[in-house]
């Protein structure tokens, strides 16, 4: 592998690993706020106990997410300095604001929530976790705006003096139509990941004699999150696919390995040389919302891009785009289907069968895989562009970077991530095994209980 391939591999490893914790932080913060609201409205102590458990899972996940995010920032500066130099004026505000949200707003209010149970009034204490939940959404929206620029560059102009891209409108950057479509799709996927983890923890602890009822509630909350997130992911994914077809038609053609421009294009559920299972006209519906729409093929698009951007191949890695797209959909549908099955089998207080519990423990792997596969498709099917239509991936790597340097840093990052994976898994298992918390003193409204 040459320097470019190793650098791309390093970026993929670092980013995908970091993203395992991002959707969990987003969904667990919302789940913690929701459970605490349920406790305050009902007075049922099991919701307080579950609030504290899910909040602790959030803290562990948030901490690991911050560390992996720092590693991602470090490798970005190490390996992609040319990209940062050229697009820094565009990316700078988004990265700065996202960093301030993550390190100051979210971390500060998460600490206030954790240490404020007996120091803050109930309403103020609830407000702290609500701020965390809203902060994670804002953070995600802003950082997705940076990625959406790479998919569909907007709100920039080239500075004639420096030759660098210069931001012209921060609001236009945020309101990029790709970002407006990608944000709800990404958040729906995050709900699935967090819901699957809560379902797994709840199902695992159902046989607990003391806390069985609380864990049964947690499992059903997780199942509802997974099912609802799956349905929303499908709906928002349909809209995102149509937006991507407008701005990156090559990506949608690559998703079906469609070489020739076709009217009423089918979609292959499964395909190998000599055999395929197709749904007639489905690709045209996915791309344009009409069964009779014409979908541009890769051959025609390659000719158009060559004329517009110069000689070279503009076709991404077809097997990767083709299979990640299908595996993403398949993993998400399986997770949603299992969540619905679990809800059905546990209706009216029924206990699930043993095989259902064992399957539920492994469920988080499916939405996590779906999220990762979706990002692999999104980024690799944009190739060879780093910012679509503006510059290629090869233009963004740091000058003078050697294969040995990239390989050494990749091994170092992998070692750090391996340690973090073990730490996170052990902490989550430890928290999931512990009995739910006993009642704790909570400050009464309106005055907090002060302690020094």
N, C-alpha and C positions, 0 to 999 in steps of 0.2 A: 504494500500500500504506500502511495506517495504522501507527501505532506498534506495535500488537500483532502485526501480520503481520511487520513488519520485525524485531521482537525474536525472534519464533519462528524466522524465517529465519536470524538471526544465531546463535541457539543451535544450530540444526541444522547449519550450516556448521562451527562451531567443534567441536561434539561429534563429528560424523562424521569430520572430519579427524583429530582426536585419536585416534579409535578405529581408524584405519588402522594405528597403531603399537602399540596395546595388545595385540591378539592375537599379533602378531609377537613382542613381548617375552616373552609368556607361553610360546609354543611354542618359540622359539629358546633360551630358558634351559633348558627341559626337554631339548631336543635336544643342547645343549652338554654337559649333565650325562650324558646317555645315551652320547654318543660318547666322553666321557672315561672312563666306566666300561668301555666296550668296549675302549678302549686298555689300561687297567690289567689287564683280565682276559685279553686275548689277546696283549699285547705288540706287536701289529702297528702300525708307525709311521704308517700311513695314517690310523688313527683319531686319533692325536695331531694330525696335520696338519689333519684335518677339524675336530677340536675347536677348534683355534685359529682357523680360518676362521669357523666358525659363531659362536664367541664374539665375534669382532670385529664380525660382522654384528649380534649382539645389542647390543654396546656402542653402536654407531651408532644403532640403532633405539631403544634405551632413552633415549639422550640427547635425541633429537628428541621422543620421547614425553613426557619430563619437561617440555620447553619448551612443547609444545602443551597439556599438562595445566595448566601455570601460566596460560596464556592463557585456558583454559576456566574456571579458578577466578576469574580477573579479570573476565571478562565475566559470570559468574554474579553476582558482587557488584555489578557495574555495572548490569545490566539486570533482575535478579530479587530486589531487596532486600526486597520485601514477602513473597515466598515464604521467603527466608532468615529474616526477622524472625519469621514465624509458625511455621515448622517448624525453626528453628535448633537448638532443644534436642534434636530428634530426629536431625537430620542431622549436627550438630556432632561427636558421637563417631565416627561412621563416617568423615567427612572427615578428622578429626584422626588417627585410627589409620591410615587409608590413606596419608595424607601422610607419617607417620612411617615406615611400611613402605617406601614408595617412595624417600624422600629419605635415610633413615638406614640401614635394614637392607639393602635391595636394592643401593643405590648403594655402600655401604661394602664389602659382601662381593663385589660385582662388581669393585671396584677391587683388593681383596685377591687375587681370582682372577687378574686381568690381570697384576698386578705380582709375583705370588707364585710363578711357575713355578720360579725358581731360588732361592727363599728359604724356601719351605714344604715340608714333607714331602708325599709324594704323597697320603696319606690326608687330611691337613689341607687341602691344596690342593683336592682333590675336594670336601671338605665345604663349601668356600666357594661353589662353583657350585651345589651341592645346596641350600644355604640360599637362594641367589638364586631358584632354581626354586620352592622352597616358598613363599618370600616373595611371588612374583608371584601364586601361587594364593590365598594369604591376602588379599592386597591386592584381588584381583578379587572374592573372596567377600564382603568387607566392603563394597566400593563397590556391588556388585550388591544388597546388602541395602538400601542407600539407595534405589536405583531401584525395588526390589520394594515398598518402602513406598508409592511413588507409584502402583503398580499395585494394591496391596492393603494399605491402611493397617492396621497392627497396632501393639501395644505403645506406645500413647500415651493420654493423657487431656488434656482441655482444662483449663487452669489457670483457675479462676474469677476470680482476681485480675487476671491479665494478658490472659486470653482467648487465650493461645498454646498450641500443642500441646506437651505435656511427655512426655518418654520415661519409660515405666514399667518396662521390662525390656529391657536390651540383648540378652540371650540370645534373648528372644522376637522381637526385631527381626531378629536374624541368622537365626533358624530359621523365618522367614516361609515358608509353603509355596510361595509364588511364587519366593522366592530358592532354596529347595532344588531346585526344578524348573529354574529359569533358569540356575543356576551350571553344572551339567554340560553343558547345551546350549551355553552360551557357550564353555566350555572346549573342547568338541568342535569347534566352529567355529574356535576359535583354532588348534587342531592342523592343521586343513585349510589355513589361511592360511600358517603357517610351513612346512608340508610342501610346499606348492606353490612357495614361494620356493626351498627347497633343491633341489627337483626342477628348477626352471628354471636355477639356477646350475650344478648338476651336469650337466645335459644340454647346456648351452651350452659347457662345457669338456671334453666327452668326447673331442674330437680332440686334446687336449693330449698330446704325445708322452711327456712325463715323468710327468705326474700323471693320466693317463687312467683308470687303475684306481681311484684314490681318488675321482675325480669320478663314475665309474660307480656306486661304492658310495653316494656322497652322493645321486645322483639316485634310486636305488632306496629309500634311507631316506626321502627326501622323498615318493616315490610311496606307500610304505606308510603314512606319516603322513597323507597326503591321503585315501587310500582308507579307512583305519581311522577317521579323523576324520569323514569323510562318513557312514559307517555309524552311528557313535555320534551324530552330529548328527540323523540321521533318527529313531533310537530315542528319544533324549532330547527331541526336538521333539514327538514323539507324546505323551509324558507332559506336556510343558509345555502343549500345546494343550488337554489335558483340564483342567488346573488353571486355565488362563485362562478356559475356558468357565464354570467355577464362579464365578470372582470378577468377570469382565467378559464376560458373555454377548453384549453388544453388539459386542465386538471380533470374536468368532468369526462372528457373523452378518454383519458388515461384510466379513469376508474372503471370503464367498461372495455378497455383495450379496443376502442372503436377507431379503426384506421380510415375508413371511408365515410364521408359525409352521408348521413342516412336520415330519411324522413320516416317518422314513426319508429324510432330506434328502440330495439328491445333491451332488456336488462338481464344479464346472466346471473342466476342465483349460484350456479356452480358450473365450472368449465375446465376441462382438460383437453389436450389435443385429441380431436376426433369425437368428443362428446361434450354436450353442454345442456343445461336446463335453463331455458329462457322464459321470461315473462314478456309477451309481446307489448311493444310501445311504452314499456315502463320507464325507460331512460328518458324518452321525450317528455313524459309526465314529470319525472324528477327534475329535469333540467329547465323546462319551460312551462309546466303545468298544463300541457296540451298533448293528447296522444298523437296528434298529427304534426307536431313541431319537428323541424329539421335540426338535427344535432351535428355540429361540425366535427369532422373526423381529423385524426392526427396528421394525416398526409397533407390535407389542405391547410391546416393550421401551421404545419412546419414550413410550407411554402410561403405563407403570409409572413411569418416571423422572420424567415430568412431575408425576404425582401425589405422588411421594416427595420431589422436590427443587424443585418449582416450575416455572413456565412456561419454555420455551426449547427449543432443539433439542439433543438428546443423541446425534444421529447423526453419526459422523465422516465424513471425506471418502471416499466410497465408492470412486471410481476409484483413489485412492492405496492404500487398504487392499486392494482386490481384486487389483491388479496387482503390488504389492510382495510380497504373499504368494506369488503364483505365480512371479514372477521369482526370488525368494529360493530357492524349492525347485528351480526349473529350473537356476539357476547352480550350486547345490551338487551336484545330481545329475550335471551335465556334468563338473564338476571331479573328482568321485569316479569317474565312468566313464572319463575320460581316464587317471587314475592307474592304474586296473585294466588298461586297455589297455597302458599303458607297462610295467607289471610283466610282462604276458604277452609282449610283444614283446622284452623284455630278459631273459627267463628263460634260465638256464644260460649266462650270460655273453654272450648275443647283443647286438649293437649295434643301436640303433633306427634306423629309416629317417630320411632327412633331414627329411621333413615332420613326423615325430613330434618331432624336436628343435625345429623352428621353432614348433610348437604348444606345446611344453613351456615355451618362453621366455615365452609370453603367458599361461600357465596361472594365475599368481598373480592376474590380474584377476578370475577367476571367483569364488574363495572370498572375496576382498575385497569384491566386489559383493554376494555372498550375505549376508555379515555386515552390510554397510551397509543393504541392503534390509530385513533382519530388524529392525534397530533403527528404521528409518523406519516399518515396519509397527507395531512395538511402541508407539512413541510417538505417532504420528499417529492410530492407531485407538483410543487412549485419550481423544482429544479429545471434549468440550471440557474434560476434567478435567486438572488438574495433579496432584492427589492424588485418586484415584478416590472419588467420593461425598462428598468433603470440601470442596474448593475448585476453582474453575475457573482455567484458564490466565490469563484476563484479570485475576484477583485477585492474581497473583503478580508482575507487572512493577513496576518501580520507579516511584513517584509522581513526576510532573514530568518524566519522560523524554520527549524530543521525537523526532520522526522523523529530524530532521537529526542529532541526536547518535547515534542508533542506526546510521544510514547511514554516518556518518563512522567510527565504531568498526568497523563491518562491513568497510568498505573497508580500514582499517588492518590488521585481523586477516587479511583475505584476502591482502594484500601480504606480511605476515610469513609466512604459510603458503606462499605461492608461493615465497619464497626458501628456506624450509625443505625444500620438496619437491625443489627443484633440488639443494640440498646433500645431502640423503639419497640421491637417485638417483645422484648422481655418486660419493659415497662407496661405495655398494653396488657400483656398476659397477667402481670402482677395486679394491675388495677381491676381487670375483669374477674380475677379470682377472689378478691377481697370481699368480705361481707359488706353490704351497704351500710352507710354511716349511721350512727346513732343520732338522735336529735341533738342539735347544737343550739346555743343561744343566738337568737336573731334580734337585732335592734327593732324596737317598736317604732311606729310612726307617731309623731313626726320627727322626734329628736333621736339622733344616733347615740349609742352607748360609747362614751369616750374612754380610751385607755391609753396609757403612756408607758 
